[in-house]
Amino acid sequence: MLEVGTKVKDFTLNDAFGKTYTLSNFLGKKVVIYFYPKDDTPGCTTQACAFRDAYDDFKNNDIVVIGISKDSPESHQNFIKKYELPFILLSDEELNVINDFGVYVEKSMYGKKYMGVSRSTFVLDESGVITHVFEKASPSENADDILKFLK
């Protein structure tokens, strides 16, 4: 997993509606990148709605919020529409960025091991350097924890 002090490698991914986003386009702004396992599951919905509910605070402080999962753009579209999510959701179906950040890890549920995305959040400064990492981020508290850290 990437650590504090790391300059994040530039990447380009598409959002739910086919728009392309490149990380370096956000240089000059603080960026919150949160990785999550799957659209429209209980924990991921809680986390996305917490970011939605706090979005004005992020926007008013000129902080970009980006969610990334391995879900398809179509899945993201449904998720965004169902919960009225105002921030960027990017699709990384090939796991390129997810692997670059080191958040594709072995997980275990009911004794079965499998590979999946670890719920992790990274705060980047205006030059693209990680200033804080929230490993195993709390779905309900992650957005507020980030705002407290940034203020």
ZIGI-V234630 format. One record per backbone hydrogen bond with DSSP energy under -0.5 kcal/mol. CO is the residue of the C=O (numbers start at 1). NH is the residue of the N-H. If there is no record, write none. Layout:
co=CO nh=NH
co=CO nh=NH
This chain:
co=3 nh=6
co=6 nh=8
co=6 nh=130
co=11 nh=23
co=13 nh=21
co=14 nh=91
co=15 nh=18
co=19 nh=15
co=21 nh=13
co=22 nh=25
co=23 nh=26
co=24 nh=27
co=26 nh=29
co=30 nh=64
co=31 nh=33
co=31 nh=124
co=32 nh=34
co=32 nh=66
co=33 nh=122
co=34 nh=68
co=35 nh=120
co=38 nh=41
co=41 nh=45
co=42 nh=46
co=43 nh=47
co=44 nh=48
co=45 nh=49
co=46 nh=50
co=47 nh=51
co=48 nh=52
co=49 nh=53
co=50 nh=54
co=51 nh=55
co=52 nh=55
co=54 nh=57
co=54 nh=58
co=55 nh=59
co=56 nh=60
co=57 nh=61
co=58 nh=61
co=58 nh=63
co=59 nh=62
co=62 nh=30
co=64 nh=32
co=65 nh=88
co=66 nh=34
co=67 nh=90
co=68 nh=36
co=69 nh=92
co=72 nh=76
co=73 nh=77
co=74 nh=78
co=75 nh=79
co=76 nh=80
co=77 nh=81
co=78 nh=82
co=79 nh=83
co=80 nh=84
co=80 nh=85
co=88 nh=67
co=89 nh=16
co=90 nh=69
co=90 nh=92
co=91 nh=14
co=92 nh=95
co=95 nh=99
co=96 nh=100
co=97 nh=101
co=98 nh=102
co=98 nh=103
co=99 nh=102
co=101 nh=2
co=103 nh=105
co=103 nh=118
co=105 nh=116
co=107 nh=114
co=109 nh=112
co=112 nh=109
co=114 nh=107
co=116 nh=105
co=118 nh=120
co=119 nh=137
co=120 nh=35
co=121 nh=134
co=122 nh=33
co=122 nh=124
co=123 nh=131
co=123 nh=132
co=124 nh=31
co=125 nh=128
co=126 nh=28
co=128 nh=8
co=129 nh=125
co=130 nh=5
co=132 nh=123
co=133 nh=135
co=134 nh=121
co=134 nh=137
co=138 nh=142
co=141 nh=145
co=142 nh=146
co=143 nh=147
co=144 nh=148
co=145 nh=149
co=146 nh=150
co=147 nh=151
